[in-house]
C-alpha cells in the first residue's frame, strides 16, 4: 500500500465535516433590522419619484453583512487553522467595474412573486433586472458590492472558492439558455480574476427542484405556497444536467430535494445522473453548543460526511456570533482529538474521487 493510499484510508476512518458559506452581494444586513426596513422604505419612496436609484433588496447596502461577517469569521479561522468553502455570486469576485462591463446574464426573475413562495427580499426582481443597481465603480467606493479585494486575500489564505451562480436565480425555474449563460459568465469571470474554475455548485434558494400547481400551472418553491391543491414535483432534467456537466461541474450541494434526507456516508448521485450531490445542514439551525456536540457525536458514530452551511451575515448579531464561535471550537476539539476530518468540500470531493476512481482495485 503506497503512502497516498494509506493517508486516504486513514481519513476514511473518520467522518468528514465541511463548513461553507453562501457569499453573496445580495444578502441583507441583519443589524439593526429596524434601520434596514426604514432605509428600504425611504429608498422605495425616493426611487419612485426619481431622486434615487437604490437597490430595494437591502437597506444598508448590498453585501454589508457578507463583508463584515466574513472578516470576523476569518479571524476565528486564522486562530484555529480552519478553512471553509465559499460559494460566491459574480460580483463577490470583482474588485471593480469602472469600465461599465455589461454581463450577459442580467435577467429579471418573472417567477419570483409572493404567490410562488418568494419573500420581499426577492420579489423586487420580478420587475428589476438582477444588476440594475450596478454602481460601476470599485471596492473602495462600494465595499459592500464589490468584494474582490477580500476574496483575493482569502484565496491567498487557502480558502476554497466555488460557484453559487453569477446572478443568484432559482435554477430549476430558469430557462436552459439562462442557466448556460450564468454558469459560463461565472467561470469566465473567475478565470479572469485569478480564481480557479469551479467544479462544485451550491444552488441559490436550494433551488434544484420546484413544485407546479396542477390546477393552474403555477411554479412554486413550496407546495404550501397555496394550500389545498395538488402539486407535481420537478427536478433538473437531463438537458440541464448536461449544461452543468459541460460547464465543468461534478458535485452539487444546497440541494433542496435533499433537505429531508438523513445523514449520508458517501456522496450520492443526483437523480441517478453522473453528477453527485452531498448532504448539508444549516449550521445555525442548532440552538445550543450541547445540541451541536450531540449531533457531531452522532455523525462520528455513523462515519458520515456532511457540510454545515450559513451566510457570513448570519453571525452579525452578537449572540449569533458567540454561538458560531462555540460551534467552531467544538469542531476544532473533535479535529484535534482525531475524531473528524475538518476540511473543505473540495478536499472531501477530491478524496472521494481518488477512492472511487484510483483505488477501487
Buried (B, 14 or more C-beta within 10 A) or exposed (E): EEEEEEEBEEBBEBBBBBBBBBBBBBBBBBBEEEEBEEBBEEBBEEBEEEEEEBBBBBBBBBBBBBBBBBEBBBEBBEEBEBBBBBBBBBBBBBBBBEEEEEBEBBBBBEBBBEEBBBEEBBBBBBEBBBBBBBBBBBBEEBBBBBBBBBBBEBBEEEBBBBBBBBBBBBBBBBEEEBBBBBBBBBBBBBEEBEBEBBBBBBBBBBBBBBBBBEEEEBBBBEBEBBEEBEBEEBBBEEEBBBBBBEBBBBBBBBBBBBEEEEBBEEBBEBBEBEBBBBBBBEBBEBEEBEEBBEBBEEBBEBBBBBBBBBBBBBBBBEEBBEBBBBBBBBBBBBBEEEBBBBBBBBBBBBBBBBBEEEBEE
